[in-house]
Amino acid sequence: MSAQTTKPLSALKRHLRAACAATALLLTTGAQAADLNALIWCDHADPALLQPFEEANGVKVNVKEFEGTGAGLAIVEQSQPGDWDVMVIDSIDVPRGVEKGLFEPLPEDKLPVADLFPQVKMDASTVVGGKRYGITEKFGYNTIGFNKTKVDPADMHSLAALTSDKYKGKIAIYDYYLPVIGMAALAIGKKTAELTEADLPAIKAELLKMKANAKLVGEVTASQTALATGEVDILVGGGEWVTAGLAKENPALDFSIPKEGAVLWSQSLAMFKDSKNKDMALKFIQYIISPEGQARLATSACYWGMPANTKAALSDDQKKVLRFDEQPDFLARAQAYPAPNADLDKKMQDVWTEMLQAQ
């Protein structure tokens, strides 16, 4: 299994998925051919995002949600050619789809590529063989999420706080091995893109120190809930995807980009080569990456995140919550998800399992 960005889901927003499902038709086997069929993450199921496009183009967008690139590709493998038109995919995983012959090159001259934050164009992944197969639409960070009324915010500017006795028993760890291993690597001065098997013992030692300080290690819902309800004061692996969408309910929640850096997550849109509706698929991609579409996607009910387009039509308050003006500095210090080969990936998962089982 190659690197994937687990889709962030706000624990306090999950109930909205039922509402999204009621307004967005889920494509199922044998369903009638649709106007536009999209394999998506939950942020794209928000009616506030889809309805303006549907009304403007007189179409229906049929969506099917999935979590993680592996799950999305499994759906494609079980589908017929032409069943799907567009797909949301981790930017670093675009080459996987290209290798499988799934995606159509995108016309750069018809997309606002120049308006994207330079650091999230991710051309090393989204451009293959000189052709663009994916365009980044949204990004954020796996970093330190915290309650600024319960901790010293100055401490949150160093990953060393995660192993400090000062916060023992006040920490939750997001249970996804790649970003947190990435954070452990940053804490010991390693670059996420250069990790080898030789680095794993030191990374394991750092993870065990974090675990010794942690009250819990939990999946998305459990870890977010722990921070939101005050069960813990710090979430290792949290970020704007946890705190921004909860800003109104709990303005004490915030995130930091430590001096050692943070792990960057990035999602892209791709068009299927076998799409039966490529003109509308391109219009959909153009809409999502437009200033208006970007603002709606960034503030989706499912989870917030940074829009890739620097011209996103966000309000001043929304920009403040997302810390929009600080992004150039954040991006300069962020590093990409670890992207191990199959052998190293297995060894990383083994290290993670050992950390989970440690008493």
VEXDREN-2710 file (C-alpha; in Angstrom, 1 decimal):
% VEXDREN-2710
k/r/px/py/pz
1/MET/0.0/0.0/0.0
2/SER/1.4/3.4/-0.9
3/ALA/1.0/6.6/1.0
4/GLN/-2.5/7.9/1.4
5/THR/-4.0/10.9/3.2
6/THR/-6.8/9.7/5.4
7/LYS/-9.7/12.0/4.8
8/PRO/-10.4/14.2/7.8
9/LEU/-13.9/14.0/9.1
10/SER/-15.1/16.3/11.9
11/ALA/-16.5/14.2/14.7
12/LEU/-19.1/16.9/15.4
13/LYS/-20.1/17.2/11.8
14/ARG/-20.6/13.5/10.9
15/HIS/-24.4/13.8/11.3
16/LEU/-24.4/16.1/8.3
17/ARG/-23.4/13.2/6.1
18/ALA/-27.0/11.9/6.3
19/ALA/-28.2/15.2/5.0
20/CYS/-25.7/15.2/2.2
21/ALA/-26.7/11.7/1.2
22/ALA/-30.3/12.7/1.1
23/THR/-29.6/15.5/-1.4
24/ALA/-26.9/13.8/-3.4
25/LEU/-27.8/10.6/-5.3
26/LEU/-25.4/7.7/-4.6
27/LEU/-24.5/5.9/-7.7
28/THR/-25.0/2.2/-7.4
29/THR/-24.5/-0.8/-9.7
30/GLY/-27.1/-0.8/-12.4
31/ALA/-28.2/2.8/-11.9
32/GLN/-29.2/4.8/-14.8
33/ALA/-26.5/6.8/-16.6
34/ALA/-26.0/10.0/-14.7
35/ASP/-25.2/13.6/-15.8
36/LEU/-21.9/13.5/-13.9
37/ASN/-20.6/10.7/-11.7
38/ALA/-18.0/11.6/-9.1
39/LEU/-15.9/9.5/-6.8
40/ILE/-15.4/11.9/-3.9
41/TRP/-14.3/12.6/-0.4
42/CYS/-17.1/13.8/1.9
43/ASP/-16.4/17.5/1.6
44/HIS/-17.6/17.3/-2.0
45/ALA/-21.0/15.9/-1.0
46/ASP/-22.0/19.2/0.6
47/PRO/-25.1/20.5/-1.2
48/ALA/-23.8/24.0/-0.7
49/LEU/-20.9/23.1/-3.0
50/LEU/-22.8/21.0/-5.5
51/GLN/-26.1/22.8/-6.0
52/PRO/-24.7/26.0/-7.6
53/PHE/-22.9/23.9/-10.2
54/GLU/-25.9/21.7/-10.8
55/GLU/-28.2/24.8/-11.2
56/ALA/-25.8/26.6/-13.5
57/ASN/-25.3/23.6/-15.8
58/GLY/-28.7/21.9/-15.6
59/VAL/-27.1/18.7/-14.5
60/LYS/-27.2/16.3/-11.6
61/VAL/-23.9/15.4/-9.8
62/ASN/-24.1/11.8/-8.6
63/VAL/-21.5/11.2/-5.9
64/LYS/-20.1/8.2/-4.1
65/GLU/-17.9/8.8/-1.1
66/PHE/-14.8/6.8/-0.2
67/GLU/-11.9/7.2/2.3
68/GLY/-8.3/6.7/1.1
69/THR/-6.9/6.1/-2.3
70/GLY/-6.9/2.3/-2.0
71/ALA/-10.6/2.3/-1.3
72/GLY/-11.3/4.6/-4.3
73/LEU/-9.2/2.5/-6.7
74/ALA/-11.0/-0.6/-5.5
75/ILE/-14.4/1.0/-6.4
76/VAL/-13.0/1.8/-9.9
77/GLU/-11.8/-1.8/-10.4
78/GLN/-15.2/-3.1/-9.6
79/SER/-16.9/-0.6/-12.0
80/GLN/-17.3/-0.6/-15.8
81/PRO/-15.3/1.7/-18.0
82/GLY/-17.2/5.0/-18.2
83/ASP/-19.0/4.6/-14.9
84/TRP/-17.1/7.5/-13.4
85/ASP/-16.2/11.0/-14.7
86/VAL/-14.1/12.6/-12.0
87/MET/-12.2/11.5/-8.9
88/VAL/-10.8/13.1/-5.8
89/ILE/-7.4/11.6/-5.0
90/ASP/-4.5/12.3/-2.7
91/SER/-2.1/14.4/-4.8
92/ILE/0.8/12.1/-4.1
93/ASP/-1.2/9.2/-5.4
94/VAL/-2.1/10.6/-8.9
95/PRO/0.7/8.6/-10.5
96/ARG/-0.9/5.4/-9.2
97/GLY/-4.0/6.2/-11.3
98/VAL/-1.9/7.2/-14.3
99/GLU/0.0/3.9/-14.1
100/LYS/-3.3/2.0/-14.2
101/GLY/-4.3/4.0/-17.3
102/LEU/-7.3/5.6/-15.5
103/PHE/-6.9/9.3/-16.0
104/GLU/-7.1/11.8/-18.9
105/PRO/-4.6/14.6/-19.2
106/LEU/-6.1/18.0/-18.1
107/PRO/-5.8/21.1/-20.4
108/GLU/-3.6/23.4/-18.3
109/ASP/-4.6/26.4/-20.5
110/LYS/-8.2/26.0/-19.3
111/LEU/-7.3/25.8/-15.6
112/PRO/-6.0/28.5/-13.2
113/VAL/-2.8/26.6/-12.4
114/ALA/-0.9/29.9/-12.1
115/ASP/-3.2/31.0/-9.2
116/LEU/-2.4/28.0/-7.0
117/PHE/-0.1/28.2/-4.1
118/PRO/3.2/27.2/-5.7
119/GLN/4.1/24.7/-3.0
120/VAL/0.9/22.7/-3.5
121/LYS/0.9/22.4/-7.2
122/MET/2.7/19.1/-6.4
123/ASP/3.9/18.8/-10.0
124/ALA/6.2/15.9/-9.0
125/SER/3.0/13.9/-8.5
126/THR/0.3/15.6/-10.5
127/VAL/2.3/15.9/-13.7
128/VAL/3.4/12.6/-15.3
129/GLY/5.4/12.4/-18.5
130/GLY/5.0/16.1/-19.0
131/LYS/1.2/16.0/-18.8
132/ARG/-1.0/17.2/-15.9
133/TYR/-3.3/14.5/-14.7
134/GLY/-4.3/16.1/-11.4
135/ILE/-4.9/19.6/-10.1
136/THR/-4.6/20.4/-6.4
137/GLU/-7.9/21.7/-4.9
138/LYS/-7.4/21.6/-1.1
139/PHE/-4.7/21.1/1.4
140/GLY/-3.7/21.4/5.1
141/TYR/-1.5/20.0/7.7
142/ASN/-1.1/17.1/10.1
143/THR/0.5/19.0/13.0
144/ILE/-0.4/20.0/16.5
145/GLY/-4.0/20.8/17.3
146/PHE/-4.6/22.2/20.8
147/ASN/-6.8/24.1/23.2
148/LYS/-5.1/27.5/23.7
149/THR/-6.8/28.1/27.0
150/LYS/-5.4/24.8/28.5
151/VAL/-1.8/24.9/27.2
152/ASP/0.9/27.4/26.8
153/PRO/0.6/28.3/23.1
154/ALA/4.3/29.1/22.9
155/ASP/5.1/25.5/23.8
156/MET/3.1/24.4/20.7
157/HIS/5.8/25.8/18.4
158/SER/8.1/22.9/19.1
159/LEU/7.4/19.2/18.6
160/ALA/9.4/18.7/21.8
161/ALA/6.2/19.6/23.7
162/LEU/4.7/16.3/22.7
163/THR/7.2/14.4/24.8
164/SER/7.4/16.9/27.7
165/ASP/6.3/15.8/31.1
166/LYS/4.4/19.1/31.3
167/TYR/1.7/17.6/29.1
168/LYS/1.7/14.0/30.2
169/GLY/-1.8/12.5/30.1
170/LYS/-3.1/15.5/28.2
171/ILE/-2.4/14.3/24.6
172/ALA/-4.3/12.3/22.0
173/ILE/-2.6/10.8/19.0
174/TYR/-4.3/10.5/15.7
175/ASP/-4.2/6.8/14.7
176/TYR/-2.8/7.1/11.2
177/TYR/0.8/5.9/10.9
178/LEU/2.1/7.9/7.9
179/PRO/1.5/11.5/9.1
180/VAL/2.4/10.8/12.7
181/ILE/5.6/8.9/11.7
182/GLY/6.3/12.0/9.5
183/MET/5.9/14.2/12.6
184/ALA/8.2/11.9/14.6
185/ALA/10.7/12.1/11.8
186/LEU/10.6/15.9/11.9
187/ALA/11.0/15.9/15.6
188/ILE/14.4/14.1/15.3
189/GLY/15.6/16.2/12.4
190/LYS/14.8/13.9/9.5
191/LYS/13.2/14.8/6.2
192/THR/10.0/12.9/5.3
193/ALA/11.1/12.5/1.7
194/GLU/14.4/10.8/2.7
195/LEU/13.3/8.3/5.3
196/THR/14.9/4.8/5.1
197/GLU/14.7/1.7/7.2
198/ALA/17.8/2.9/9.1
199/ASP/15.7/5.8/10.5
200/LEU/13.0/3.5/12.0
201/PRO/14.6/2.7/15.3
202/ALA/15.0/6.4/16.2
203/ILE/11.5/7.1/14.9
204/LYS/10.1/4.3/17.0
205/ALA/11.8/5.7/20.1
206/GLU/10.2/9.1/19.5
207/LEU/6.8/7.5/18.9
208/LEU/7.1/5.6/22.2
209/LYS/7.9/8.8/24.0
210/MET/4.7/10.4/22.5
211/LYS/2.7/7.3/23.5
212/ALA/4.0/7.5/27.1
213/ASN/2.5/11.0/27.3
214/ALA/-0.8/10.1/25.6
215/LYS/-4.1/9.5/27.2
216/LEU/-5.4/7.9/24.0
217/VAL/-4.5/6.9/20.5
218/GLY/-7.7/7.1/18.4
219/GLU/-9.1/7.2/14.9
220/VAL/-10.5/10.5/13.5
221/THR/-13.7/10.6/15.4
222/ALA/-12.3/9.6/18.8
223/SER/-9.3/11.9/18.6
224/GLN/-11.2/14.9/17.4
225/THR/-13.9/14.3/20.1
226/ALA/-11.3/14.1/22.8
227/LEU/-9.9/17.5/21.9
228/ALA/-13.2/19.1/21.3
229/THR/-14.7/18.0/24.6
230/GLY/-11.7/18.7/26.7
231/GLU/-10.7/15.1/27.4
232/VAL/-7.3/16.1/26.1
233/ASP/-5.6/19.4/25.4
234/ILE/-3.4/18.4/22.5
235/LEU/-4.0/16.3/19.4
236/VAL/-0.9/15.0/17.6
237/GLY/-1.7/15.0/13.9
238/GLY/-4.5/17.6/14.2
239/GLY/-4.6/20.8/12.2
240/GLU/-7.0/23.2/10.6
241/TRP/-9.1/20.2/9.5
242/VAL/-9.9/19.7/13.2
243/THR/-10.0/23.2/14.5
244/ALA/-11.3/25.5/11.7
245/GLY/-14.7/23.8/11.3
246/LEU/-15.2/24.0/15.1
247/ALA/-14.2/27.6/15.5
248/LYS/-17.7/28.9/16.2
249/GLU/-18.5/26.1/18.6
250/ASN/-15.1/26.2/20.4
251/PRO/-12.9/29.2/19.5
252/ALA/-10.3/28.0/22.0
253/LEU/-9.1/25.4/19.5
254/ASP/-6.1/26.3/17.4
255/PHE/-3.2/24.7/15.5
256/SER/0.5/25.4/15.1
257/ILE/3.2/24.8/12.6
258/PRO/6.1/24.0/14.8
259/LYS/9.6/25.2/14.1
260/GLU/10.6/21.7/13.1
261/GLY/7.8/21.7/10.5
262/ALA/4.5/19.9/9.8
263/VAL/3.2/17.2/7.4
264/LEU/1.4/18.5/4.4
265/TRP/-1.7/16.8/3.1
266/SER/-3.0/17.6/-0.4
267/GLN/-6.0/16.4/-2.4
268/SER/-6.4/16.7/-6.2
269/LEU/-9.1/16.3/-8.8
270/ALA/-8.6/14.0/-11.8
271/MET/-10.7/13.1/-14.9
272/PHE/-11.2/9.6/-16.0
273/LYS/-10.0/8.6/-19.5
274/ASP/-13.1/6.6/-20.1
275/SER/-15.5/9.3/-19.0
276/LYS/-18.6/9.6/-21.2
277/ASN/-19.0/13.2/-20.3
278/LYS/-15.6/14.8/-20.5
279/ASP/-16.9/18.3/-21.3
280/MET/-19.0/18.4/-18.1
281/ALA/-16.2/16.7/-16.1
282/LEU/-13.9/19.6/-17.1
283/LYS/-16.5/22.1/-16.2
284/PHE/-16.9/20.5/-12.8
285/ILE/-13.1/20.7/-12.2
286/GLN/-13.1/24.3/-13.4
287/TYR/-15.9/25.1/-11.0
288/ILE/-14.3/23.5/-8.0
289/ILE/-11.0/25.3/-8.7
290/SER/-12.7/28.6/-9.3
291/PRO/-12.6/31.3/-6.6
292/GLU/-16.3/30.6/-5.7
293/GLY/-16.0/26.9/-5.8
294/GLN/-12.8/27.0/-3.7
295/ALA/-14.5/29.0/-1.0
296/ARG/-17.3/26.5/-0.8
297/LEU/-15.0/23.5/-0.8
298/ALA/-12.7/25.1/1.8
299/THR/-15.6/25.6/4.2
300/SER/-17.5/22.4/3.5
301/ALA/-19.7/21.1/6.3
302/CYS/-17.7/17.9/6.4
303/TYR/-14.3/19.5/7.1
304/TRP/-12.6/22.7/6.4
305/GLY/-9.2/23.0/4.7
306/MET/-7.1/25.5/2.8
307/PRO/-8.1/26.2/-0.8
308/ALA/-5.4/25.6/-3.3
309/ASN/-6.3/28.7/-5.3
310/THR/-4.9/31.9/-3.8
311/LYS/-7.9/33.8/-5.1
312/ALA/-10.5/31.8/-3.3
313/ALA/-13.5/34.0/-2.5
314/LEU/-13.4/33.5/1.3
315/SER/-14.7/36.1/3.7
316/ASP/-12.2/37.9/6.0
317/ASP/-13.5/35.9/8.9
318/GLN/-13.1/32.6/7.1
319/LYS/-9.5/33.6/6.1
320/LYS/-8.8/34.4/9.7
321/VAL/-10.0/31.0/10.9
322/LEU/-7.9/29.2/8.3
323/ARG/-5.0/31.6/8.9
324/PHE/-4.9/32.3/5.2
325/ASP/-2.3/35.0/5.4
326/GLU/0.2/32.8/7.2
327/GLN/0.2/30.1/4.6
328/PRO/3.4/31.1/2.7
329/ASP/5.3/30.7/6.0
330/PHE/3.5/27.5/6.9
331/LEU/4.2/26.0/3.5
332/ALA/7.8/26.9/3.6
333/ARG/8.2/24.8/6.7
334/ALA/5.9/21.9/5.8
335/GLN/7.1/18.6/4.3
336/ALA/5.1/16.1/2.2
337/TYR/3.7/12.8/3.5
338/PRO/6.2/10.0/3.7
339/ALA/5.9/8.0/0.4
340/PRO/7.6/4.7/1.2
341/ASN/7.9/1.8/-1.2
342/ALA/6.0/-1.4/-0.3
343/ASP/8.7/-2.9/1.8
344/LEU/9.4/0.3/3.8
345/ASP/5.7/0.9/4.2
346/LYS/5.2/-2.5/5.8
347/LYS/8.1/-1.9/8.2
348/MET/6.5/1.5/9.1
349/GLN/3.2/-0.2/9.8
350/ASP/5.1/-2.7/12.0
351/VAL/6.7/0.1/14.0
352/TRP/3.3/1.8/14.4
353/THR/1.8/-1.5/15.6
354/GLU/4.5/-1.8/18.2
355/MET/3.8/1.7/19.4
356/LEU/0.1/1.0/19.7
357/GLN/0.8/-2.2/21.7
358/ALA/3.3/-0.6/24.1
359/GLN/2.1/-0.2/27.7
END
